[in-house]
Amino acid sequence: MNQPGRRPSVPAPARFAISALVVLIVALAAGVGAGHLADQDGPVAMAGAAILFTAILAASIGTGLWWWVKLDEAAREAHKWAFWWGGSAGMALGAVLLLTLTAWSETVLTSGWIGETPTDAFKAGVVAILLFQVIGYAIAWAAWWLRRR
């Protein structure tokens, strides 16, 4: 029942969807802005890109903190456990892959599937490590909940 002078509250899932949409809009705008700045030379363009990327980070952290505060204890524990075990295992597997590819760097770089330059290979390695962490996290999170059903 609404009290006089109070706005009706928006359900939590809708608030989360709105905040996630705001982060997405900030990320898209900052990404487009950084893309335009990438064509510029000089420290001002680099600082501008850093500011835009910081805006994405700030919006993401704000949404993440808001989401974390709303979680119950069981959900928090599941995410902490999955972050530690799944993320660590994923990072370790990704590191094994990265180190193996590094040992054969000439062969891998000339194949072109991870890029033409060492910088491209580095970017591919960073993305691969993050991907392995996310996959490990998702598997560990699902395992945590399935064991407690």
C-alpha positions as a LaTeX table, in Angstrom:
\begin{tabular}{lrrr}
\hline
Residue & $x$ (\AA) & $y$ (\AA) & $z$ (\AA) \\
\hline
Met1 & 0.00 & 0.00 & 0.00 \\
Asn2 & 1.39 & 3.38 & $-0.91$ \\
Gln3 & 1.77 & 5.97 & 1.78 \\
Pro4 & 0.98 & 9.59 & 0.97 \\
Gly5 & 4.05 & 11.46 & $-0.19$ \\
Arg6 & 5.98 & 8.28 & $-1.06$ \\
Arg7 & 6.72 & 7.12 & $-4.54$ \\
Pro8 & 5.86 & 3.50 & $-5.34$ \\
Ser9 & 9.01 & 1.40 & $-5.15$ \\
Val10 & 10.42 & $-0.24$ & $-8.23$ \\
Pro11 & 10.92 & $-4.01$ & $-7.84$ \\
Ala12 & 14.52 & $-5.10$ & $-7.23$ \\
Pro13 & 14.88 & $-7.02$ & $-10.53$ \\
Ala14 & 13.76 & $-3.93$ & $-12.44$ \\
Arg15 & 16.19 & $-1.71$ & $-10.50$ \\
Phe16 & 19.01 & $-4.11$ & $-11.30$ \\
Ala17 & 18.03 & $-4.22$ & $-14.97$ \\
Ile18 & 17.97 & $-0.42$ & $-15.07$ \\
Ser19 & 21.39 & $-0.16$ & $-13.43$ \\
Ala20 & 22.81 & $-2.80$ & $-15.79$ \\
Leu21 & 21.36 & $-0.86$ & $-18.73$ \\
Val22 & 23.00 & 2.33 & $-17.43$ \\
Val23 & 26.36 & 0.52 & $-17.22$ \\
Leu24 & 25.87 & $-0.78$ & $-20.76$ \\
Ile25 & 25.06 & 2.71 & $-22.06$ \\
Val26 & 28.08 & 4.20 & $-20.24$ \\
Ala27 & 30.30 & 1.42 & $-21.63$ \\
Leu28 & 29.04 & 1.89 & $-25.18$ \\
Ala29 & 29.42 & 5.67 & $-25.05$ \\
Ala30 & 32.88 & 5.42 & $-23.49$ \\
Gly31 & 33.92 & 2.75 & $-25.99$ \\
Val32 & 32.83 & 4.88 & $-28.93$ \\
Gly33 & 34.59 & 7.91 & $-27.41$ \\
Ala34 & 37.77 & 5.94 & $-26.78$ \\
Gly35 & 37.61 & 4.59 & $-30.33$ \\
His36 & 37.56 & 8.15 & $-31.66$ \\
Leu37 & 40.41 & 9.11 & $-29.34$ \\
Ala38 & 42.47 & 6.13 & $-30.54$ \\
Asp39 & 42.86 & 7.91 & $-33.87$ \\
Gln40 & 44.44 & 10.91 & $-32.10$ \\
Asp41 & 48.05 & 11.20 & $-31.01$ \\
Gly42 & 49.37 & 12.68 & $-27.81$ \\
Pro43 & 48.91 & 12.55 & $-24.08$ \\
Val44 & 45.56 & 14.39 & $-24.06$ \\
Ala45 & 43.92 & 11.68 & $-26.18$ \\
Met46 & 45.45 & 8.97 & $-23.98$ \\
Ala47 & 44.25 & 10.73 & $-20.82$ \\
Gly48 & 40.79 & 11.12 & $-22.35$ \\
Ala49 & 40.63 & 7.40 & $-23.11$ \\
Ala50 & 41.79 & 6.60 & $-19.56$ \\
Ile51 & 39.02 & 8.83 & $-18.17$ \\
Leu52 & 36.41 & 7.12 & $-20.34$ \\
Phe53 & 37.60 & 3.67 & $-19.30$ \\
Thr54 & 37.54 & 4.83 & $-15.67$ \\
Ala55 & 33.91 & 5.87 & $-16.14$ \\
Ile56 & 33.09 & 2.33 & $-17.28$ \\
Leu57 & 34.91 & 0.93 & $-14.26$ \\
Ala58 & 33.15 & 3.30 & $-11.84$ \\
Ala59 & 29.71 & 2.48 & $-13.26$ \\
Ser60 & 30.46 & $-1.25$ & $-13.09$ \\
Ile61 & 31.77 & $-1.09$ & $-9.53$ \\
Gly62 & 28.77 & 0.97 & $-8.43$ \\
Thr63 & 26.35 & $-1.56$ & $-9.90$ \\
Gly64 & 28.36 & $-4.47$ & $-8.48$ \\
Leu65 & 28.36 & $-2.97$ & $-4.98$ \\
Trp66 & 24.64 & $-2.26$ & $-5.15$ \\
Trp67 & 24.03 & $-5.86$ & $-6.25$ \\
Trp68 & 26.34 & $-7.32$ & $-3.57$ \\
Val69 & 24.62 & $-5.46$ & $-0.73$ \\
Lys70 & 21.26 & $-6.92$ & $-1.83$ \\
Leu71 & 22.47 & $-10.55$ & $-1.84$ \\
Asp72 & 21.68 & $-12.92$ & 0.99 \\
Glu73 & 24.45 & $-14.74$ & 2.85 \\
Ala74 & 24.14 & $-18.00$ & 0.89 \\
Ala75 & 24.41 & $-16.24$ & $-2.46$ \\
Arg76 & 27.40 & $-14.22$ & $-1.26$ \\
Glu77 & 29.13 & $-17.38$ & $-0.09$ \\
Ala78 & 28.45 & $-19.08$ & $-3.44$ \\
His79 & 29.98 & $-16.18$ & $-5.33$ \\
Lys80 & 33.01 & $-15.94$ & $-3.03$ \\
Trp81 & 33.63 & $-19.68$ & $-3.33$ \\
Ala82 & 33.20 & $-19.62$ & $-7.11$ \\
Phe83 & 35.44 & $-16.56$ & $-7.45$ \\
Trp84 & 38.23 & $-18.17$ & $-5.45$ \\
Trp85 & 38.12 & $-21.76$ & $-6.70$ \\
Gly86 & 36.64 & $-21.34$ & $-10.16$ \\
Gly87 & 38.46 & $-18.14$ & $-11.01$ \\
Ser88 & 41.77 & $-19.46$ & $-9.71$ \\
Ala89 & 41.41 & $-22.79$ & $-11.54$ \\
Gly90 & 40.42 & $-21.00$ & $-14.74$ \\
Met91 & 43.35 & $-18.62$ & $-14.43$ \\
Ala92 & 45.73 & $-21.55$ & $-13.85$ \\
Leu93 & 44.45 & $-23.40$ & $-16.92$ \\
Gly94 & 44.65 & $-20.23$ & $-18.98$ \\
Ala95 & 48.20 & $-19.65$ & $-17.75$ \\
Val96 & 49.20 & $-23.18$ & $-18.80$ \\
Leu97 & 47.81 & $-22.49$ & $-22.25$ \\
Leu98 & 49.52 & $-19.09$ & $-22.42$ \\
Leu99 & 52.86 & $-20.47$ & $-21.26$ \\
Thr100 & 52.62 & $-23.35$ & $-23.73$ \\
Leu101 & 51.87 & $-20.95$ & $-26.58$ \\
Thr102 & 54.73 & $-18.71$ & $-25.44$ \\
Ala103 & 57.14 & $-21.65$ & $-25.67$ \\
Trp104 & 56.20 & $-21.99$ & $-29.34$ \\
Ser105 & 55.70 & $-18.28$ & $-29.95$ \\
Glu106 & 57.24 & $-18.21$ & $-33.42$ \\
Thr107 & 54.99 & $-20.99$ & $-34.69$ \\
Val108 & 51.88 & $-19.55$ & $-33.07$ \\
Leu109 & 52.49 & $-15.96$ & $-34.16$ \\
Thr110 & 53.11 & $-16.96$ & $-37.75$ \\
Ser111 & 49.88 & $-18.97$ & $-37.85$ \\
Gly112 & 47.99 & $-15.68$ & $-37.47$ \\
Trp113 & 45.16 & $-16.99$ & $-35.31$ \\
Ile114 & 46.14 & $-14.83$ & $-32.33$ \\
Gly115 & 47.41 & $-11.86$ & $-34.26$ \\
Glu116 & 50.28 & $-10.65$ & $-36.31$ \\
Thr117 & 52.36 & $-8.94$ & $-33.62$ \\
Pro118 & 53.48 & $-9.60$ & $-30.06$ \\
Thr119 & 51.00 & $-6.91$ & $-28.95$ \\
Asp120 & 48.15 & $-8.82$ & $-30.60$ \\
Ala121 & 49.34 & $-12.02$ & $-28.91$ \\
Phe122 & 49.43 & $-10.24$ & $-25.55$ \\
Lys123 & 45.86 & $-8.96$ & $-26.02$ \\
Ala124 & 44.70 & $-12.44$ & $-27.01$ \\
Gly125 & 46.39 & $-13.87$ & $-23.91$ \\
Val126 & 44.70 & $-11.37$ & $-21.60$ \\
Val127 & 41.30 & $-12.12$ & $-23.12$ \\
Ala128 & 41.96 & $-15.86$ & $-22.91$ \\
Ile129 & 42.88 & $-15.66$ & $-19.21$ \\
Leu130 & 39.75 & $-13.64$ & $-18.45$ \\
Leu131 & 37.61 & $-16.07$ & $-20.44$ \\
Phe132 & 39.07 & $-19.05$ & $-18.59$ \\
Gln133 & 38.40 & $-17.29$ & $-15.27$ \\
Val134 & 34.77 & $-16.58$ & $-16.17$ \\
Ile135 & 34.19 & $-20.16$ & $-17.33$ \\
Gly136 & 35.84 & $-21.55$ & $-14.18$ \\
Tyr137 & 33.77 & $-19.19$ & $-12.04$ \\
Ala138 & 30.52 & $-20.25$ & $-13.73$ \\
Ile139 & 31.30 & $-23.96$ & $-13.32$ \\
Ala140 & 32.29 & $-23.54$ & $-9.66$ \\
Trp141 & 29.20 & $-21.41$ & $-8.93$ \\
Ala142 & 26.89 & $-24.01$ & $-10.47$ \\
Ala143 & 28.67 & $-26.82$ & $-8.59$ \\
Trp144 & 28.32 & $-24.93$ & $-5.29$ \\
Trp145 & 24.56 & $-24.60$ & $-5.72$ \\
Leu146 & 24.05 & $-28.12$ & $-7.06$ \\
Arg147 & 25.85 & $-29.64$ & $-4.06$ \\
Arg148 & 23.55 & $-27.77$ & $-1.69$ \\
Arg149 & 20.24 & $-28.69$ & $-3.30$ \\
\hline
\end{tabular}
